[in-house]
Amino acid sequence: MAGHEVIVRPFSDVHRMGNKVVATLLHDPTVEGLDVALYMDGSASMEDEYGPRGVLAKLAPVKNLVEPQMRWMLEYLASKDRDGQVRVAYWATGDGSQLEEVGSLSAAQAKDFRFPGPRFYGKATVMLPVLRDFVAHMKQQVQTGARRGLAVIITDSQLSDGNDVRAYATQVAKEIAAGRLPRMSFVFVGVGDQVDEEQMEEISHETYPGVGHLWCHRIADRMEEMAELVAVLVDETMTVAAGGTLYDEQGKVLKAYEGRLPAVLEFEVPATCKAFTLEVAGQRFTQPIPEEHEDEDHHDEDEEEPEPVRAPSPAPGRKHGGHRH
């Protein structure tokens, strides 16, 4: 009976029709246990984008172009985070190697939070402290249930320490492969024409044994395009790239998905099968199969190709330059 059905996260609906099972995912299971951080460039080249502060802000017609983008991004990223709190900091401040922590912000807080820029704009753009900060943050979060990390890093200029960043990323990848750190992804977004795209590609195209890619990157032409581009990149990064595998109770493979995991899983099961397990991104989710019952609403839907599991898309915008991986 339907009243006795048990639906296990990340599934929202499971139906059986003969030997066919149709299981709908509530959300992308790879974001289970995800901890998110957002690092915004605070170097001197960003000062015009933040606009005047204090008395000058009231007199000058120039607007803060960063603030609305930060608010939009934070609302979106908070929807991905396991506890709805995103770590936020300005980087490349002071001498260029310092971070100014803003704090942990929720989607509700982000709606009217003020982002006037860092207290001290940086004299260089040094990224290594960002990576160190995020790794230290993830080591703490793992103790409270985090299983994956996502750092979004925004810059409008060339990095001062590209070689150091690549060397440190290699060490991080080794720690991930050895199981000493959780899986991490870095979304690297450049804004404007001062970004060194070749440098970004050198960092992002690196692959690491047992890990693959750590980075993805693109470049937005204007600050107003940044939030939308981040949302697209995060969606692509966090959606299951390596697919998933379905098993029956005896561990026999029922179906393997090589590409992205669709939102609706359709597969055949033996007549005696009472449960199935979805394995994705190193996690396993076991779902009991409800008793068969007729559901006419599914007949037409079953013929359609299921959509991939994706986050809500931002408003349509123009195409963006740059590359992923």
Contacts in CASP RR format, 6 or more apart in sequence:
PFRMAT RR
TARGET T0000
AUTHOR 0000-0000-0000
METHOD contacts of the structure
MODEL  1
MAGHEVIVRPFSDVHRMGNKVVATLLHDPTVEGLDVALYMDGSASMEDEY
GPRGVLAKLAPVKNLVEPQMRWMLEYLASKDRDGQVRVAYWATGDGSQLE
EVGSLSAAQAKDFRFPGPRFYGKATVMLPVLRDFVAHMKQQVQTGARRGL
AVIITDSQLSDGNDVRAYATQVAKEIAAGRLPRMSFVFVGVGDQVDEEQM
EEISHETYPGVGHLWCHRIADRMEEMAELVAVLVDETMTVAAGGTLYDEQ
GKVLKAYEGRLPAVLEFEVPATCKAFTLEVAGQRFTQPIPEEHEDEDHHD
EDEEEPEPVRAPSPAPGRKHGGHRH
1 291 0 8 1.000
2 290 0 8 1.000
2 293 0 8 1.000
4 290 0 8 1.000
5 14 0 8 1.000
5 288 0 8 1.000
5 290 0 8 1.000
6 288 0 8 1.000
7 13 0 8 1.000
7 14 0 8 1.000
7 287 0 8 1.000
8 285 0 8 1.000
8 286 0 8 1.000
8 287 0 8 1.000
8 288 0 8 1.000
9 26 0 8 1.000
9 32 0 8 1.000
9 285 0 8 1.000
10 25 0 8 1.000
10 26 0 8 1.000
10 27 0 8 1.000
10 28 0 8 1.000
10 29 0 8 1.000
10 32 0 8 1.000
10 285 0 8 1.000
11 23 0 8 1.000
11 24 0 8 1.000
11 25 0 8 1.000
11 26 0 8 1.000
11 285 0 8 1.000
11 287 0 8 1.000
12 24 0 8 1.000
12 25 0 8 1.000
12 26 0 8 1.000
13 22 0 8 1.000
13 23 0 8 1.000
13 24 0 8 1.000
14 21 0 8 1.000
14 22 0 8 1.000
14 23 0 8 1.000
14 24 0 8 1.000
14 287 0 8 1.000
14 289 0 8 1.000
14 290 0 8 1.000
15 21 0 8 1.000
15 22 0 8 1.000
15 23 0 8 1.000
15 290 0 8 1.000
15 293 0 8 1.000
15 295 0 8 1.000
15 298 0 8 1.000
16 269 0 8 1.000
16 289 0 8 1.000
16 290 0 8 1.000
16 291 0 8 1.000
16 292 0 8 1.000
16 293 0 8 1.000
17 292 0 8 1.000
17 294 0 8 1.000
17 295 0 8 1.000
17 298 0 8 1.000
18 271 0 8 1.000
18 292 0 8 1.000
19 268 0 8 1.000
19 269 0 8 1.000
19 270 0 8 1.000
19 271 0 8 1.000
20 266 0 8 1.000
20 267 0 8 1.000
20 268 0 8 1.000
20 269 0 8 1.000
21 265 0 8 1.000
21 266 0 8 1.000
21 267 0 8 1.000
21 268 0 8 1.000
21 269 0 8 1.000
21 276 0 8 1.000
21 289 0 8 1.000
22 264 0 8 1.000
22 265 0 8 1.000
22 266 0 8 1.000
22 298 0 8 1.000
22 302 0 8 1.000
23 264 0 8 1.000
23 265 0 8 1.000
23 266 0 8 1.000
23 276 0 8 1.000
23 278 0 8 1.000
23 287 0 8 1.000
24 263 0 8 1.000
24 264 0 8 1.000
24 265 0 8 1.000
25 261 0 8 1.000
25 263 0 8 1.000
25 264 0 8 1.000
25 265 0 8 1.000
25 309 0 8 1.000
27 309 0 8 1.000
28 238 0 8 1.000
28 239 0 8 1.000
28 240 0 8 1.000
28 261 0 8 1.000
28 309 0 8 1.000
28 310 0 8 1.000
28 311 0 8 1.000
29 240 0 8 1.000
29 261 0 8 1.000
29 278 0 8 1.000
29 280 0 8 1.000
29 281 0 8 1.000
29 283 0 8 1.000
29 285 0 8 1.000
30 148 0 8 1.000
30 238 0 8 1.000
30 239 0 8 1.000
30 240 0 8 1.000
30 280 0 8 1.000
30 281 0 8 1.000
30 283 0 8 1.000
31 80 0 8 1.000
31 82 0 8 1.000
31 148 0 8 1.000
31 238 0 8 1.000
32 82 0 8 1.000
32 147 0 8 1.000
32 148 0 8 1.000
32 283 0 8 1.000
33 82 0 8 1.000
33 145 0 8 1.000
33 146 0 8 1.000
33 147 0 8 1.000
33 148 0 8 1.000
34 80 0 8 1.000
34 81 0 8 1.000
34 82 0 8 1.000
34 146 0 8 1.000
34 147 0 8 1.000
34 148 0 8 1.000
34 149 0 8 1.000
34 150 0 8 1.000
34 238 0 8 1.000
35 81 0 8 1.000
35 82 0 8 1.000
35 87 0 8 1.000
35 137 0 8 1.000
35 138 0 8 1.000
35 141 0 8 1.000
35 146 0 8 1.000
35 148 0 8 1.000
35 149 0 8 1.000
35 150 0 8 1.000
36 77 0 8 1.000
36 78 0 8 1.000
36 80 0 8 1.000
36 81 0 8 1.000
36 86 0 8 1.000
36 87 0 8 1.000
36 149 0 8 1.000
36 150 0 8 1.000
36 151 0 8 1.000
36 152 0 8 1.000
37 86 0 8 1.000
37 87 0 8 1.000
37 88 0 8 1.000
37 89 0 8 1.000
37 134 0 8 1.000
37 137 0 8 1.000
37 149 0 8 1.000
37 150 0 8 1.000
37 151 0 8 1.000
37 152 0 8 1.000
38 70 0 8 1.000
38 73 0 8 1.000
38 74 0 8 1.000
38 77 0 8 1.000
38 86 0 8 1.000
38 87 0 8 1.000
38 88 0 8 1.000
38 89 0 8 1.000
38 151 0 8 1.000
38 152 0 8 1.000
38 154 0 8 1.000
39 88 0 8 1.000
39 89 0 8 1.000
39 90 0 8 1.000
39 91 0 8 1.000
39 99 0 8 1.000
39 130 0 8 1.000
39 133 0 8 1.000
39 134 0 8 1.000
39 151 0 8 1.000
39 152 0 8 1.000
39 153 0 8 1.000
39 154 0 8 1.000
40 66 0 8 1.000
40 70 0 8 1.000
40 88 0 8 1.000
40 89 0 8 1.000
40 90 0 8 1.000
40 91 0 8 1.000
40 115 0 8 1.000
40 117 0 8 1.000
40 154 0 8 1.000
41 90 0 8 1.000
41 91 0 8 1.000
41 92 0 8 1.000
41 125 0 8 1.000
41 154 0 8 1.000
41 155 0 8 1.000
41 156 0 8 1.000
41 157 0 8 1.000
42 90 0 8 1.000
42 91 0 8 1.000
42 92 0 8 1.000
42 93 0 8 1.000
42 100 0 8 1.000
42 117 0 8 1.000
42 118 0 8 1.000
42 121 0 8 1.000
42 122 0 8 1.000
43 92 0 8 1.000
43 93 0 8 1.000
43 96 0 8 1.000
43 121 0 8 1.000
43 122 0 8 1.000
43 123 0 8 1.000
43 124 0 8 1.000
43 125 0 8 1.000
43 155 0 8 1.000
43 156 0 8 1.000
43 157 0 8 1.000
44 121 0 8 1.000
44 122 0 8 1.000
44 123 0 8 1.000
45 125 0 8 1.000
45 156 0 8 1.000
45 157 0 8 1.000
45 194 0 8 1.000
46 66 0 8 1.000
46 117 0 8 1.000
46 121 0 8 1.000
46 156 0 8 1.000
47 121 0 8 1.000
48 62 0 8 1.000
49 64 0 8 1.000
49 65 0 8 1.000
49 66 0 8 1.000
49 156 0 8 1.000
49 223 0 8 1.000
50 64 0 8 1.000
50 65 0 8 1.000
50 66 0 8 1.000
50 67 0 8 1.000
50 115 0 8 1.000
50 116 0 8 1.000
50 117 0 8 1.000
51 57 0 8 1.000
51 60 0 8 1.000
51 62 0 8 1.000
51 63 0 8 1.000
51 64 0 8 1.000
51 65 0 8 1.000
52 59 0 8 1.000
52 60 0 8 1.000
52 62 0 8 1.000
53 116 0 8 1.000
53 117 0 8 1.000
57 64 0 8 1.000
57 116 0 8 1.000
64 115 0 8 1.000
64 116 0 8 1.000
65 223 0 8 1.000
65 224 0 8 1.000
66 115 0 8 1.000
66 117 0 8 1.000
66 223 0 8 1.000
67 114 0 8 1.000
67 115 0 8 1.000
67 116 0 8 1.000
68 227 0 8 1.000
69 223 0 8 1.000
69 224 0 8 1.000
69 226 0 8 1.000
69 227 0 8 1.000
70 88 0 8 1.000
70 110 0 8 1.000
70 113 0 8 1.000
70 115 0 8 1.000
70 227 0 8 1.000
71 110 0 8 1.000
71 111 0 8 1.000
71 112 0 8 1.000
71 113 0 8 1.000
71 115 0 8 1.000
72 227 0 8 1.000
72 314 0 8 1.000
73 152 0 8 1.000
73 226 0 8 1.000
73 227 0 8 1.000
73 230 0 8 1.000
73 231 0 8 1.000
74 86 0 8 1.000
74 88 0 8 1.000
74 105 0 8 1.000
74 107 0 8 1.000
74 110 0 8 1.000
74 113 0 8 1.000
75 107 0 8 1.000
75 110 0 8 1.000
75 111 0 8 1.000
76 227 0 8 1.000
76 230 0 8 1.000
76 231 0 8 1.000
76 234 0 8 1.000
76 311 0 8 1.000
76 314 0 8 1.000
77 86 0 8 1.000
77 150 0 8 1.000
77 152 0 8 1.000
77 230 0 8 1.000
77 234 0 8 1.000
78 84 0 8 1.000
78 85 0 8 1.000
78 86 0 8 1.000
78 105 0 8 1.000
78 106 0 8 1.000
78 107 0 8 1.000
78 110 0 8 1.000
79 107 0 8 1.000
79 311 0 8 1.000
79 312 0 8 1.000
80 150 0 8 1.000
80 234 0 8 1.000
80 238 0 8 1.000
80 311 0 8 1.000
82 145 0 8 1.000
82 146 0 8 1.000
84 106 0 8 1.000
84 107 0 8 1.000
85 104 0 8 1.000
85 105 0 8 1.000
85 106 0 8 1.000
86 104 0 8 1.000
86 105 0 8 1.000
86 106 0 8 1.000
86 110 0 8 1.000
87 101 0 8 1.000
87 103 0 8 1.000
87 104 0 8 1.000
87 137 0 8 1.000
88 101 0 8 1.000
88 102 0 8 1.000
88 103 0 8 1.000
88 104 0 8 1.000
88 105 0 8 1.000
89 99 0 8 1.000
89 100 0 8 1.000
89 101 0 8 1.000
89 102 0 8 1.000
89 103 0 8 1.000
89 130 0 8 1.000
89 133 0 8 1.000
90 99 0 8 1.000
90 100 0 8 1.000
90 102 0 8 1.000
90 117 0 8 1.000
90 118 0 8 1.000
91 98 0 8 1.000
91 99 0 8 1.000
91 127 0 8 1.000
91 129 0 8 1.000
91 130 0 8 1.000
91 153 0 8 1.000
92 98 0 8 1.000
92 122 0 8 1.000
92 124 0 8 1.000
92 125 0 8 1.000
92 126 0 8 1.000
92 127 0 8 1.000
92 155 0 8 1.000
93 99 0 8 1.000
93 100 0 8 1.000
93 118 0 8 1.000
93 119 0 8 1.000
93 120 0 8 1.000
93 121 0 8 1.000
93 122 0 8 1.000
94 118 0 8 1.000
94 120 0 8 1.000
94 121 0 8 1.000
94 122 0 8 1.000
94 123 0 8 1.000
95 122 0 8 1.000
95 123 0 8 1.000
95 124 0 8 1.000
96 122 0 8 1.000
96 123 0 8 1.000
96 124 0 8 1.000
96 125 0 8 1.000
96 126 0 8 1.000
96 160 0 8 1.000
97 124 0 8 1.000
97 126 0 8 1.000
97 128 0 8 1.000
97 129 0 8 1.000
98 120 0 8 1.000
98 122 0 8 1.000
98 129 0 8 1.000
99 129 0 8 1.000
99 130 0 8 1.000
99 133 0 8 1.000
100 118 0 8 1.000
100 119 0 8 1.000
100 120 0 8 1.000
102 115 0 8 1.000
105 113 0 8 1.000
124 160 0 8 1.000
125 155 0 8 1.000
125 157 0 8 1.000
125 158 0 8 1.000
125 159 0 8 1.000
125 160 0 8 1.000
126 159 0 8 1.000
126 160 0 8 1.000
126 161 0 8 1.000
127 153 0 8 1.000
127 155 0 8 1.000
127 159 0 8 1.000
127 160 0 8 1.000
127 161 0 8 1.000
127 162 0 8 1.000
127 165 0 8 1.000
128 161 0 8 1.000
128 164 0 8 1.000
128 165 0 8 1.000
128 168 0 8 1.000
130 151 0 8 1.000
130 153 0 8 1.000
131 151 0 8 1.000
131 165 0 8 1.000
131 168 0 8 1.000
131 169 0 8 1.000
131 172 0 8 1.000
131 186 0 8 1.000
132 168 0 8 1.000
134 149 0 8 1.000
134 151 0 8 1.000
134 184 0 8 1.000
135 172 0 8 1.000
135 181 0 8 1.000
135 184 0 8 1.000
138 146 0 8 1.000
138 149 0 8 1.000
138 181 0 8 1.000
138 182 0 8 1.000
138 184 0 8 1.000
139 181 0 8 1.000
141 149 0 8 1.000
142 182 0 8 1.000
146 182 0 8 1.000
147 182 0 8 1.000
147 183 0 8 1.000
147 283 0 8 1.000
148 182 0 8 1.000
148 183 0 8 1.000
148 184 0 8 1.000
148 185 0 8 1.000
148 281 0 8 1.000
149 182 0 8 1.000
149 183 0 8 1.000
149 184 0 8 1.000
149 185 0 8 1.000
150 184 0 8 1.000
150 185 0 8 1.000
150 186 0 8 1.000
150 187 0 8 1.000
150 234 0 8 1.000
150 237 0 8 1.000
150 238 0 8 1.000
151 184 0 8 1.000
151 185 0 8 1.000
151 186 0 8 1.000
151 187 0 8 1.000
152 187 0 8 1.000
152 189 0 8 1.000
152 230 0 8 1.000
152 234 0 8 1.000
153 186 0 8 1.000
153 187 0 8 1.000
153 188 0 8 1.000
153 189 0 8 1.000
154 189 0 8 1.000
154 190 0 8 1.000
154 191 0 8 1.000
154 226 0 8 1.000
154 230 0 8 1.000
155 188 0 8 1.000
155 189 0 8 1.000
155 190 0 8 1.000
155 191 0 8 1.000
155 195 0 8 1.000
156 190 0 8 1.000
156 191 0 8 1.000
156 192 0 8 1.000
156 194 0 8 1.000
156 195 0 8 1.000
157 194 0 8 1.000
157 195 0 8 1.000
157 196 0 8 1.000
158 194 0 8 1.000
158 195 0 8 1.000
158 196 0 8 1.000
158 199 0 8 1.000
159 165 0 8 1.000
159 196 0 8 1.000
159 199 0 8 1.000
162 199 0 8 1.000
162 202 0 8 1.000
162 203 0 8 1.000
165 203 0 8 1.000
166 202 0 8 1.000
166 203 0 8 1.000
166 206 0 8 1.000
169 186 0 8 1.000
169 203 0 8 1.000
169 206 0 8 1.000
169 208 0 8 1.000
169 214 0 8 1.000
169 215 0 8 1.000
170 206 0 8 1.000
170 208 0 8 1.000
172 181 0 8 1.000
172 184 0 8 1.000
172 214 0 8 1.000
173 208 0 8 1.000
173 209 0 8 1.000
173 210 0 8 1.000
173 211 0 8 1.000
173 212 0 8 1.000
173 214 0 8 1.000
174 208 0 8 1.000
175 181 0 8 1.000
176 182 0 8 1.000
176 183 0 8 1.000
176 184 0 8 1.000
176 208 0 8 1.000
176 211 0 8 1.000
177 208 0 8 1.000
177 209 0 8 1.000
177 210 0 8 1.000
177 211 0 8 1.000
183 211 0 8 1.000
183 281 0 8 1.000
184 214 0 8 1.000
185 214 0 8 1.000
185 215 0 8 1.000
185 216 0 8 1.000
185 237 0 8 1.000
185 238 0 8 1.000
186 214 0 8 1.000
186 215 0 8 1.000
186 216 0 8 1.000
187 215 0 8 1.000
187 216 0 8 1.000
187 217 0 8 1.000
187 230 0 8 1.000
187 233 0 8 1.000
187 234 0 8 1.000
187 237 0 8 1.000
188 200 0 8 1.000
188 203 0 8 1.000
188 204 0 8 1.000
188 215 0 8 1.000
188 216 0 8 1.000
188 217 0 8 1.000
189 217 0 8 1.000
189 218 0 8 1.000
189 219 0 8 1.000
189 220 0 8 1.000
189 226 0 8 1.000
189 229 0 8 1.000
189 230 0 8 1.000
189 233 0 8 1.000
190 200 0 8 1.000
190 217 0 8 1.000
190 218 0 8 1.000
190 219 0 8 1.000
190 220 0 8 1.000
191 219 0 8 1.000
191 220 0 8 1.000
191 222 0 8 1.000
191 223 0 8 1.000
191 225 0 8 1.000
191 226 0 8 1.000
192 219 0 8 1.000
192 220 0 8 1.000
192 221 0 8 1.000
192 222 0 8 1.000
192 223 0 8 1.000
193 221 0 8 1.000
195 219 0 8 1.000
197 219 0 8 1.000
197 322 0 8 1.000
200 217 0 8 1.000
200 219 0 8 1.000
201 217 0 8 1.000
201 323 0 8 1.000
203 215 0 8 1.000
203 217 0 8 1.000
204 213 0 8 1.000
204 215 0 8 1.000
204 216 0 8 1.000
204 217 0 8 1.000
204 323 0 8 1.000
204 324 0 8 1.000
204 325 0 8 1.000
205 325 0 8 1.000
206 213 0 8 1.000
206 214 0 8 1.000
206 215 0 8 1.000
207 213 0 8 1.000
208 214 0 8 1.000
213 325 0 8 1.000
215 325 0 8 1.000
216 233 0 8 1.000
216 236 0 8 1.000
216 237 0 8 1.000
216 324 0 8 1.000
216 325 0 8 1.000
217 233 0 8 1.000
217 322 0 8 1.000
217 323 0 8 1.000
217 324 0 8 1.000
218 229 0 8 1.000
218 233 0 8 1.000
218 320 0 8 1.000
218 321 0 8 1.000
218 322 0 8 1.000
218 323 0 8 1.000
218 324 0 8 1.000
219 320 0 8 1.000
219 321 0 8 1.000
219 322 0 8 1.000
220 226 0 8 1.000
220 229 0 8 1.000
220 320 0 8 1.000
220 321 0 8 1.000
221 320 0 8 1.000
221 321 0 8 1.000
225 317 0 8 1.000
225 318 0 8 1.000
225 320 0 8 1.000
227 314 0 8 1.000
228 314 0 8 1.000
228 315 0 8 1.000
228 317 0 8 1.000
228 320 0 8 1.000
229 320 0 8 1.000
231 311 0 8 1.000
231 313 0 8 1.000
231 314 0 8 1.000
232 313 0 8 1.000
232 314 0 8 1.000
232 320 0 8 1.000
233 324 0 8 1.000
234 311 0 8 1.000
235 310 0 8 1.000
235 311 0 8 1.000
235 313 0 8 1.000
236 324 0 8 1.000
238 311 0 8 1.000
239 260 0 8 1.000
239 261 0 8 1.000
239 308 0 8 1.000
239 309 0 8 1.000
239 310 0 8 1.000
240 257 0 8 1.000
240 259 0 8 1.000
240 260 0 8 1.000
240 261 0 8 1.000
240 280 0 8 1.000
240 281 0 8 1.000
240 309 0 8 1.000
241 259 0 8 1.000
241 260 0 8 1.000
242 259 0 8 1.000
242 281 0 8 1.000
243 256 0 8 1.000
243 257 0 8 1.000
243 258 0 8 1.000
243 259 0 8 1.000
243 260 0 8 1.000
243 261 0 8 1.000
243 280 0 8 1.000
244 256 0 8 1.000
244 257 0 8 1.000
244 261 0 8 1.000
244 278 0 8 1.000
244 279 0 8 1.000
244 280 0 8 1.000
245 253 0 8 1.000
245 255 0 8 1.000
245 256 0 8 1.000
245 257 0 8 1.000
245 278 0 8 1.000
245 279 0 8 1.000
245 280 0 8 1.000
246 253 0 8 1.000
246 254 0 8 1.000
246 255 0 8 1.000
246 256 0 8 1.000
246 265 0 8 1.000
246 267 0 8 1.000
246 276 0 8 1.000
246 277 0 8 1.000
246 278 0 8 1.000
246 279 0 8 1.000
247 253 0 8 1.000
247 254 0 8 1.000
247 276 0 8 1.000
247 277 0 8 1.000
247 279 0 8 1.000
248 254 0 8 1.000
248 269 0 8 1.000
248 270 0 8 1.000
248 273 0 8 1.000
248 275 0 8 1.000
248 276 0 8 1.000
248 277 0 8 1.000
249 273 0 8 1.000
249 274 0 8 1.000
249 275 0 8 1.000
249 276 0 8 1.000
251 277 0 8 1.000
254 267 0 8 1.000
254 268 0 8 1.000
254 269 0 8 1.000
254 276 0 8 1.000
255 265 0 8 1.000
255 267 0 8 1.000
255 268 0 8 1.000
257 265 0 8 1.000
260 308 0 8 1.000
260 309 0 8 1.000
261 280 0 8 1.000
261 308 0 8 1.000
261 309 0 8 1.000
262 306 0 8 1.000
262 307 0 8 1.000
262 308 0 8 1.000
262 309 0 8 1.000
263 306 0 8 1.000
263 307 0 8 1.000
263 308 0 8 1.000
263 309 0 8 1.000
263 310 0 8 1.000
264 301 0 8 1.000
264 306 0 8 1.000
264 307 0 8 1.000
265 278 0 8 1.000
265 306 0 8 1.000
266 302 0 8 1.000
266 306 0 8 1.000
267 276 0 8 1.000
269 276 0 8 1.000
269 289 0 8 1.000
273 289 0 8 1.000
274 288 0 8 1.000
274 289 0 8 1.000
275 286 0 8 1.000
275 287 0 8 1.000
275 288 0 8 1.000
275 289 0 8 1.000
276 286 0 8 1.000
276 287 0 8 1.000
276 289 0 8 1.000
277 284 0 8 1.000
277 285 0 8 1.000
277 286 0 8 1.000
277 287 0 8 1.000
278 284 0 8 1.000
278 285 0 8 1.000
278 287 0 8 1.000
279 285 0 8 1.000
END
